[in-house]
Amino acid sequence: MRIDIDRDSCVGAGQCALAAPDVFTQDDDGFSELLPGSEDGAGDPMVREAVRVCPVGAIAVIQD
C-alpha cells in the first residue's frame, strides 16, 4: 500500500492530520504531507479515515 496526495487539489483543511496524526502533517503553507517513513501508511488503521474525511478527495490509498 502507498499513499498519494494530490498537492494540486489539497486545500489545507488539515482533516488528514487530525484523523491520522502518525501519518500526516501539514507543511509550512498548511498543505498535507506525509511524515517521514509513513509513505506506506505505517500500518495506521486511520489512514482510510483520513482519505474519507478529506473534503476535496486529495488523498488516495493505492494497493501495490
PyMOL Python script that loads the backbone (N, CA, C, O; Angstrom):
from pymol import cmd

cmd.read_pdbstr("""\
ATOM      1  N   MET A   1       0.852  -1.173   0.000  1.00  0.00           N
ATOM      2  CA  MET A   1       0.000   0.000   0.000  1.00  0.00           C
ATOM      3  C   MET A   1       0.897   1.235   0.000  1.00  0.00           C
ATOM      4  O   MET A   1       1.940   1.268   0.653  1.00  0.00           O
ATOM      5  N   ARG A   2       0.469   2.236  -0.740  1.00  0.00           N
ATOM      6  CA  ARG A   2       1.146   3.531  -0.661  1.00  0.00           C
ATOM      7  C   ARG A   2       0.086   4.629  -0.687  1.00  0.00           C
ATOM      8  O   ARG A   2      -1.034   4.434  -1.161  1.00  0.00           O
ATOM      9  N   ILE A   3       0.472   5.772  -0.170  1.00  0.00           N
ATOM     10  CA  ILE A   3      -0.440   6.899  -0.069  1.00  0.00           C
ATOM     11  C   ILE A   3      -0.031   7.951  -1.084  1.00  0.00           C
ATOM     12  O   ILE A   3       1.146   8.293  -1.205  1.00  0.00           O
ATOM     13  N   ASP A   4      -1.007   8.456  -1.804  1.00  0.00           N
ATOM     14  CA  ASP A   4      -0.757   9.511  -2.782  1.00  0.00           C
ATOM     15  C   ASP A   4      -1.558  10.754  -2.385  1.00  0.00           C
ATOM     16  O   ASP A   4      -2.763  10.676  -2.146  1.00  0.00           O
ATOM     17  N   ILE A   5      -0.877  11.891  -2.318  1.00  0.00           N
ATOM     18  CA  ILE A   5      -1.539  13.157  -2.022  1.00  0.00           C
ATOM     19  C   ILE A   5      -1.464  14.020  -3.277  1.00  0.00           C
ATOM     20  O   ILE A   5      -0.378  14.312  -3.778  1.00  0.00           O
ATOM     21  N   ASP A   6      -2.615  14.419  -3.771  1.00  0.00           N
ATOM     22  CA  ASP A   6      -2.673  15.321  -4.922  1.00  0.00           C
ATOM     23  C   ASP A   6      -2.494  16.746  -4.392  1.00  0.00           C
ATOM     24  O   ASP A   6      -3.450  17.374  -3.940  1.00  0.00           O
ATOM     25  N   ARG A   7      -1.278  17.236  -4.454  1.00  0.00           N
ATOM     26  CA  ARG A   7      -0.962  18.545  -3.887  1.00  0.00           C
ATOM     27  C   ARG A   7      -1.619  19.683  -4.655  1.00  0.00           C
ATOM     28  O   ARG A   7      -1.749  20.788  -4.127  1.00  0.00           O
ATOM     29  N   ASP A   8      -2.035  19.430  -5.891  1.00  0.00           N
ATOM     30  CA  ASP A   8      -2.753  20.463  -6.645  1.00  0.00           C
ATOM     31  C   ASP A   8      -4.197  20.607  -6.155  1.00  0.00           C
ATOM     32  O   ASP A   8      -4.800  21.671  -6.289  1.00  0.00           O
ATOM     33  N   SER A   9      -4.742  19.531  -5.589  1.00  0.00           N
ATOM     34  CA  SER A   9      -6.121  19.560  -5.089  1.00  0.00           C
ATOM     35  C   SER A   9      -6.221  19.940  -3.618  1.00  0.00           C
ATOM     36  O   SER A   9      -7.240  20.473  -3.179  1.00  0.00           O
ATOM     37  N   CYS A  10      -5.173  19.670  -2.863  1.00  0.00           N
ATOM     38  CA  CYS A  10      -5.206  19.903  -1.413  1.00  0.00           C
ATOM     39  C   CYS A  10      -5.490  21.375  -1.116  1.00  0.00           C
ATOM     40  O   CYS A  10      -4.890  22.275  -1.706  1.00  0.00           O
ATOM     41  N   VAL A  11      -6.425  21.596  -0.181  1.00  0.00           N
ATOM     42  CA  VAL A  11      -6.775  22.964   0.222  1.00  0.00           C
ATOM     43  C   VAL A  11      -6.282  23.297   1.630  1.00  0.00           C
ATOM     44  O   VAL A  11      -6.503  24.400   2.129  1.00  0.00           O
ATOM     45  N   GLY A  12      -5.613  22.335   2.263  1.00  0.00           N
ATOM     46  CA  GLY A  12      -5.051  22.586   3.582  1.00  0.00           C
ATOM     47  C   GLY A  12      -6.064  22.545   4.712  1.00  0.00           C
ATOM     48  O   GLY A  12      -5.882  23.223   5.723  1.00  0.00           O
ATOM     49  N   ALA A  13      -7.130  21.763   4.565  1.00  0.00           N
ATOM     50  CA  ALA A  13      -8.143  21.678   5.622  1.00  0.00           C
ATOM     51  C   ALA A  13      -7.602  21.015   6.888  1.00  0.00           C
ATOM     52  O   ALA A  13      -8.080  21.291   7.988  1.00  0.00           O
ATOM     53  N   GLY A  14      -6.612  20.147   6.734  1.00  0.00           N
ATOM     54  CA  GLY A  14      -5.977  19.514   7.888  1.00  0.00           C
ATOM     55  C   GLY A  14      -6.719  18.332   8.467  1.00  0.00           C
ATOM     56  O   GLY A  14      -6.325  17.815   9.513  1.00  0.00           O
ATOM     57  N   GLN A  15      -7.781  17.889   7.821  1.00  0.00           N
ATOM     58  CA  GLN A  15      -8.548  16.760   8.352  1.00  0.00           C
ATOM     59  C   GLN A  15      -7.730  15.472   8.371  1.00  0.00           C
ATOM     60  O   GLN A  15      -7.918  14.630   9.250  1.00  0.00           O
ATOM     61  N   CYS A  16      -6.833  15.315   7.415  1.00  0.00           N
ATOM     62  CA  CYS A  16      -5.995  14.111   7.381  1.00  0.00           C
ATOM     63  C   CYS A  16      -5.076  14.059   8.603  1.00  0.00           C
ATOM     64  O   CYS A  16      -4.919  13.009   9.225  1.00  0.00           O
ATOM     65  N   ALA A  17      -4.473  15.198   8.940  1.00  0.00           N
ATOM     66  CA  ALA A  17      -3.571  15.255  10.088  1.00  0.00           C
ATOM     67  C   ALA A  17      -4.327  15.044  11.400  1.00  0.00           C
ATOM     68  O   ALA A  17      -3.767  14.512  12.358  1.00  0.00           O
ATOM     69  N   LEU A  18      -5.579  15.452  11.448  1.00  0.00           N
ATOM     70  CA  LEU A  18      -6.393  15.199  12.638  1.00  0.00           C
ATOM     71  C   LEU A  18      -6.806  13.735  12.737  1.00  0.00           C
ATOM     72  O   LEU A  18      -6.838  13.166  13.829  1.00  0.00           O
ATOM     73  N   ALA A  19      -7.123  13.128  11.598  1.00  0.00           N
ATOM     74  CA  ALA A  19      -7.587  11.740  11.584  1.00  0.00           C
ATOM     75  C   ALA A  19      -6.448  10.742  11.794  1.00  0.00           C
ATOM     76  O   ALA A  19      -6.626   9.738  12.484  1.00  0.00           O
ATOM     77  N   ALA A  20      -5.291  11.008  11.211  1.00  0.00           N
ATOM     78  CA  ALA A  20      -4.151  10.080  11.290  1.00  0.00           C
ATOM     79  C   ALA A  20      -2.862  10.866  11.546  1.00  0.00           C
ATOM     80  O   ALA A  20      -2.024  10.985  10.653  1.00  0.00           O
ATOM     81  N   PRO A  21      -2.700  11.401  12.755  1.00  0.00           N
ATOM     82  CA  PRO A  21      -1.551  12.259  13.053  1.00  0.00           C
ATOM     83  C   PRO A  21      -0.204  11.548  13.039  1.00  0.00           C
ATOM     84  O   PRO A  21       0.835  12.207  13.013  1.00  0.00           O
ATOM     85  N   ASP A  22      -0.200  10.214  13.055  1.00  0.00           N
ATOM     86  CA  ASP A  22       1.059   9.480  12.968  1.00  0.00           C
ATOM     87  C   ASP A  22       1.520   9.298  11.528  1.00  0.00           C
ATOM     88  O   ASP A  22       2.620   8.802  11.280  1.00  0.00           O
ATOM     89  N   VAL A  23       0.677   9.699  10.580  1.00  0.00           N
ATOM     90  CA  VAL A  23       0.990   9.527   9.155  1.00  0.00           C
ATOM     91  C   VAL A  23       1.074  10.871   8.425  1.00  0.00           C
ATOM     92  O   VAL A  23       1.971  11.084   7.609  1.00  0.00           O
ATOM     93  N   PHE A  24       0.140  11.773   8.723  1.00  0.00           N
ATOM     94  CA  PHE A  24       0.046  13.044   8.005  1.00  0.00           C
ATOM     95  C   PHE A  24       0.440  14.224   8.888  1.00  0.00           C
ATOM     96  O   PHE A  24       0.290  14.195  10.109  1.00  0.00           O
ATOM     97  N   THR A  25       0.944  15.254   8.232  1.00  0.00           N
ATOM     98  CA  THR A  25       1.197  16.532   8.872  1.00  0.00           C
ATOM     99  C   THR A  25       0.873  17.606   7.841  1.00  0.00           C
ATOM    100  O   THR A  25       0.430  17.297   6.735  1.00  0.00           O
ATOM    101  N   GLN A  26       1.091  18.844   8.197  1.00  0.00           N
ATOM    102  CA  GLN A  26       0.904  19.936   7.251  1.00  0.00           C
ATOM    103  C   GLN A  26       2.227  20.677   7.101  1.00  0.00           C
ATOM    104  O   GLN A  26       2.947  20.890   8.077  1.00  0.00           O
ATOM    105  N   ASP A  27       2.536  21.067   5.866  1.00  0.00           N
ATOM    106  CA  ASP A  27       3.776  21.787   5.621  1.00  0.00           C
ATOM    107  C   ASP A  27       3.639  23.239   6.071  1.00  0.00           C
ATOM    108  O   ASP A  27       2.608  23.626   6.622  1.00  0.00           O
ATOM    109  N   ASP A  28       4.664  24.031   5.839  1.00  0.00           N
ATOM    110  CA  ASP A  28       4.666  25.425   6.288  1.00  0.00           C
ATOM    111  C   ASP A  28       3.545  26.259   5.674  1.00  0.00           C
ATOM    112  O   ASP A  28       3.145  27.279   6.235  1.00  0.00           O
ATOM    113  N   ASP A  29       3.044  25.823   4.528  1.00  0.00           N
ATOM    114  CA  ASP A  29       1.941  26.533   3.875  1.00  0.00           C
ATOM    115  C   ASP A  29       0.581  25.967   4.256  1.00  0.00           C
ATOM    116  O   ASP A  29      -0.446  26.457   3.786  1.00  0.00           O
ATOM    117  N   GLY A  30       0.560  24.930   5.111  1.00  0.00           N
ATOM    118  CA  GLY A  30      -0.691  24.349   5.573  1.00  0.00           C
ATOM    119  C   GLY A  30      -1.202  23.185   4.750  1.00  0.00           C
ATOM    120  O   GLY A  30      -2.282  22.661   5.025  1.00  0.00           O
ATOM    121  N   PHE A  31      -0.441  22.766   3.736  1.00  0.00           N
ATOM    122  CA  PHE A  31      -0.892  21.675   2.877  1.00  0.00           C
ATOM    123  C   PHE A  31      -0.428  20.325   3.414  1.00  0.00           C
ATOM    124  O   PHE A  31       0.591  20.229   4.097  1.00  0.00           O
ATOM    125  N   SER A  32      -1.182  19.304   3.098  1.00  0.00           N
ATOM    126  CA  SER A  32      -0.922  17.959   3.587  1.00  0.00           C
ATOM    127  C   SER A  32       0.391  17.403   3.052  1.00  0.00           C
ATOM    128  O   SER A  32       0.759  17.613   1.896  1.00  0.00           O
ATOM    129  N   GLU A  33       1.088  16.684   3.939  1.00  0.00           N
ATOM    130  CA  GLU A  33       2.244  15.915   3.527  1.00  0.00           C
ATOM    131  C   GLU A  33       2.387  14.732   4.472  1.00  0.00           C
ATOM    132  O   GLU A  33       1.859  14.726   5.584  1.00  0.00           O
ATOM    133  N   LEU A  34       3.115  13.735   3.998  1.00  0.00           N
ATOM    134  CA  LEU A  34       3.332  12.539   4.802  1.00  0.00           C
ATOM    135  C   LEU A  34       4.518  12.749   5.723  1.00  0.00           C
ATOM    136  O   LEU A  34       5.502  13.390   5.355  1.00  0.00           O
ATOM    137  N   LEU A  35       4.414  12.207   6.910  1.00  0.00           N
ATOM    138  CA  LEU A  35       5.554  12.230   7.816  1.00  0.00           C
ATOM    139  C   LEU A  35       6.620  11.277   7.283  1.00  0.00           C
ATOM    140  O   LEU A  35       6.279  10.264   6.670  1.00  0.00           O
ATOM    141  N   PRO A  36       7.881  11.571   7.497  1.00  0.00           N
ATOM    142  CA  PRO A  36       8.951  10.673   7.021  1.00  0.00           C
ATOM    143  C   PRO A  36       8.735   9.244   7.534  1.00  0.00           C
ATOM    144  O   PRO A  36       8.445   9.022   8.709  1.00  0.00           O
ATOM    145  N   GLY A  37       8.883   8.295   6.622  1.00  0.00           N
ATOM    146  CA  GLY A  37       8.736   6.890   6.969  1.00  0.00           C
ATOM    147  C   GLY A  37       7.308   6.379   6.951  1.00  0.00           C
ATOM    148  O   GLY A  37       7.070   5.210   7.256  1.00  0.00           O
ATOM    149  N   SER A  38       6.359   7.225   6.601  1.00  0.00           N
ATOM    150  CA  SER A  38       4.956   6.775   6.613  1.00  0.00           C
ATOM    151  C   SER A  38       4.358   6.714   5.213  1.00  0.00           C
ATOM    152  O   SER A  38       3.138   6.754   5.057  1.00  0.00           O
ATOM    153  N   GLU A  39       5.196   6.620   4.208  1.00  0.00           N
ATOM    154  CA  GLU A  39       4.722   6.587   2.825  1.00  0.00           C
ATOM    155  C   GLU A  39       3.807   5.397   2.548  1.00  0.00           C
ATOM    156  O   GLU A  39       2.979   5.438   1.638  1.00  0.00           O
ATOM    157  N   ASP A  40       3.963   4.337   3.340  1.00  0.00           N
ATOM    158  CA  ASP A  40       3.117   3.153   3.155  1.00  0.00           C
ATOM    159  C   ASP A  40       1.975   3.099   4.162  1.00  0.00           C
ATOM    160  O   ASP A  40       1.292   2.080   4.268  1.00  0.00           O
ATOM    161  N   GLY A  41       1.762   4.178   4.899  1.00  0.00           N
ATOM    162  CA  GLY A  41       0.694   4.238   5.880  1.00  0.00           C
ATOM    163  C   GLY A  41       1.116   3.807   7.262  1.00  0.00           C
ATOM    164  O   GLY A  41       0.360   3.962   8.221  1.00  0.00           O
ATOM    165  N   ALA A  42       2.312   3.269   7.378  1.00  0.00           N
ATOM    166  CA  ALA A  42       2.898   2.861   8.655  1.00  0.00           C
ATOM    167  C   ALA A  42       1.972   1.953   9.461  1.00  0.00           C
ATOM    168  O   ALA A  42       2.031   1.929  10.690  1.00  0.00           O
ATOM    169  N   GLY A  43       1.119   1.210   8.763  1.00  0.00           N
ATOM    170  CA  GLY A  43       0.218   0.292   9.443  1.00  0.00           C
ATOM    171  C   GLY A  43      -0.895   0.970  10.232  1.00  0.00           C
ATOM    172  O   GLY A  43      -1.589   0.316  11.010  1.00  0.00           O
ATOM    173  N   ASP A  44      -1.072   2.272  10.041  1.00  0.00           N
ATOM    174  CA  ASP A  44      -2.066   3.016  10.808  1.00  0.00           C
ATOM    175  C   ASP A  44      -3.463   2.753  10.252  1.00  0.00           C
ATOM    176  O   ASP A  44      -3.716   3.035   9.081  1.00  0.00           O
ATOM    177  N   PRO A  45      -4.371   2.222  11.062  1.00  0.00           N
ATOM    178  CA  PRO A  45      -5.723   1.937  10.576  1.00  0.00           C
ATOM    179  C   PRO A  45      -6.530   3.198  10.262  1.00  0.00           C
ATOM    180  O   PRO A  45      -7.574   3.112   9.614  1.00  0.00           O
ATOM    181  N   MET A  46      -6.070   4.352  10.705  1.00  0.00           N
ATOM    182  CA  MET A  46      -6.808   5.594  10.482  1.00  0.00           C
ATOM    183  C   MET A  46      -6.511   6.236   9.120  1.00  0.00           C
ATOM    184  O   MET A  46      -7.095   7.266   8.786  1.00  0.00           O
ATOM    185  N   VAL A  47      -5.618   5.644   8.343  1.00  0.00           N
ATOM    186  CA  VAL A  47      -5.303   6.205   7.024  1.00  0.00           C
ATOM    187  C   VAL A  47      -6.553   6.260   6.152  1.00  0.00           C
ATOM    188  O   VAL A  47      -6.803   7.271   5.495  1.00  0.00           O
ATOM    189  N   ARG A  48      -7.328   5.204   6.138  1.00  0.00           N
ATOM    190  CA  ARG A  48      -8.544   5.187   5.317  1.00  0.00           C
ATOM    191  C   ARG A  48      -9.561   6.222   5.809  1.00  0.00           C
ATOM    192  O   ARG A  48     -10.309   6.784   5.009  1.00  0.00           O
ATOM    193  N   GLU A  49      -9.589   6.471   7.100  1.00  0.00           N
ATOM    194  CA  GLU A  49     -10.459   7.524   7.632  1.00  0.00           C
ATOM    195  C   GLU A  49      -9.972   8.888   7.142  1.00  0.00           C
ATOM    196  O   GLU A  49     -10.784   9.754   6.816  1.00  0.00           O
ATOM    197  N   ALA A  50      -8.670   9.081   7.087  1.00  0.00           N
ATOM    198  CA  ALA A  50      -8.115  10.342   6.577  1.00  0.00           C
ATOM    199  C   ALA A  50      -8.509  10.552   5.121  1.00  0.00           C
ATOM    200  O   ALA A  50      -8.835  11.668   4.718  1.00  0.00           O
ATOM    201  N   VAL A  51      -8.479   9.480   4.332  1.00  0.00           N
ATOM    202  CA  VAL A  51      -8.921   9.554   2.930  1.00  0.00           C
ATOM    203  C   VAL A  51     -10.391   9.955   2.882  1.00  0.00           C
ATOM    204  O   VAL A  51     -10.784  10.809   2.087  1.00  0.00           O
ATOM    205  N   ARG A  52     -11.193   9.339   3.731  1.00  0.00           N
ATOM    206  CA  ARG A  52     -12.637   9.590   3.733  1.00  0.00           C
ATOM    207  C   ARG A  52     -12.979  11.026   4.116  1.00  0.00           C
ATOM    208  O   ARG A  52     -13.887  11.615   3.529  1.00  0.00           O
ATOM    209  N   VAL A  53     -12.278  11.597   5.081  1.00  0.00           N
ATOM    210  CA  VAL A  53     -12.640  12.924   5.571  1.00  0.00           C
ATOM    211  C   VAL A  53     -12.022  14.075   4.783  1.00  0.00           C
ATOM    212  O   VAL A  53     -12.358  15.233   5.031  1.00  0.00           O
ATOM    213  N   CYS A  54     -11.134  13.786   3.845  1.00  0.00           N
ATOM    214  CA  CYS A  54     -10.557  14.868   3.038  1.00  0.00           C
ATOM    215  C   CYS A  54     -11.686  15.521   2.229  1.00  0.00           C
ATOM    216  O   CYS A  54     -12.340  14.851   1.430  1.00  0.00           O
ATOM    217  N   PRO A  55     -11.916  16.821   2.430  1.00  0.00           N
ATOM    218  CA  PRO A  55     -13.061  17.469   1.781  1.00  0.00           C
ATOM    219  C   PRO A  55     -12.951  17.599   0.267  1.00  0.00           C
ATOM    220  O   PRO A  55     -13.956  17.823  -0.408  1.00  0.00           O
ATOM    221  N   VAL A  56     -11.743  17.461  -0.272  1.00  0.00           N
ATOM    222  CA  VAL A  56     -11.577  17.586  -1.731  1.00  0.00           C
ATOM    223  C   VAL A  56     -11.078  16.311  -2.381  1.00  0.00           C
ATOM    224  O   VAL A  56     -10.789  16.297  -3.577  1.00  0.00           O
ATOM    225  N   GLY A  57     -10.973  15.238  -1.608  1.00  0.00           N
ATOM    226  CA  GLY A  57     -10.544  13.944  -2.182  1.00  0.00           C
ATOM    227  C   GLY A  57      -9.123  13.962  -2.678  1.00  0.00           C
ATOM    228  O   GLY A  57      -8.815  13.330  -3.688  1.00  0.00           O
ATOM    229  N   ALA A  58      -8.238  14.678  -1.984  1.00  0.00           N
ATOM    230  CA  ALA A  58      -6.865  14.818  -2.442  1.00  0.00           C
ATOM    231  C   ALA A  58      -5.963  13.647  -2.045  1.00  0.00           C
ATOM    232  O   ALA A  58      -4.808  13.590  -2.468  1.00  0.00           O
ATOM    233  N   ILE A  59      -6.476  12.712  -1.238  1.00  0.00           N
ATOM    234  CA  ILE A  59      -5.671  11.612  -0.759  1.00  0.00           C
ATOM    235  C   ILE A  59      -6.214  10.305  -1.319  1.00  0.00           C
ATOM    236  O   ILE A  59      -7.423  10.073  -1.332  1.00  0.00           O
ATOM    237  N   ALA A  60      -5.307   9.460  -1.780  1.00  0.00           N
ATOM    238  CA  ALA A  60      -5.697   8.151  -2.275  1.00  0.00           C
ATOM    239  C   ALA A  60      -4.773   7.094  -1.689  1.00  0.00           C
ATOM    240  O   ALA A  60      -3.578   7.328  -1.506  1.00  0.00           O
ATOM    241  N   VAL A  61      -5.338   5.932  -1.397  1.00  0.00           N
ATOM    242  CA  VAL A  61      -4.556   4.764  -0.982  1.00  0.00           C
ATOM    243  C   VAL A  61      -4.477   3.846  -2.176  1.00  0.00           C
ATOM    244  O   VAL A  61      -5.499   3.430  -2.722  1.00  0.00           O
ATOM    245  N   ILE A  62      -3.266   3.531  -2.580  1.00  0.00           N
ATOM    246  CA  ILE A  62      -3.044   2.697  -3.752  1.00  0.00           C
ATOM    247  C   ILE A  62      -2.467   1.366  -3.280  1.00  0.00           C
ATOM    248  O   ILE A  62      -1.427   1.327  -2.622  1.00  0.00           O
ATOM    249  N   GLN A  63      -3.149   0.282  -3.622  1.00  0.00           N
ATOM    250  CA  GLN A  63      -2.667  -1.044  -3.257  1.00  0.00           C
ATOM    251  C   GLN A  63      -1.624  -1.484  -4.278  1.00  0.00           C
ATOM    252  O   GLN A  63      -1.892  -1.519  -5.479  1.00  0.00           O
ATOM    253  N   ASP A  64      -0.451  -1.812  -3.795  1.00  0.00           N
ATOM    254  CA  ASP A  64       0.628  -2.276  -4.689  1.00  0.00           C
ATOM    255  C   ASP A  64       0.525  -3.759  -4.936  1.00  0.00           C
ATOM    256  O   ASP A  64       1.345  -4.322  -5.661  1.00  0.00           O
TER     257      ASP A  64
END
""", "prot")
cmd.dss("prot")
cmd.show_as("cartoon", "prot")
cmd.util.cbc("prot")
cmd.orient("prot")
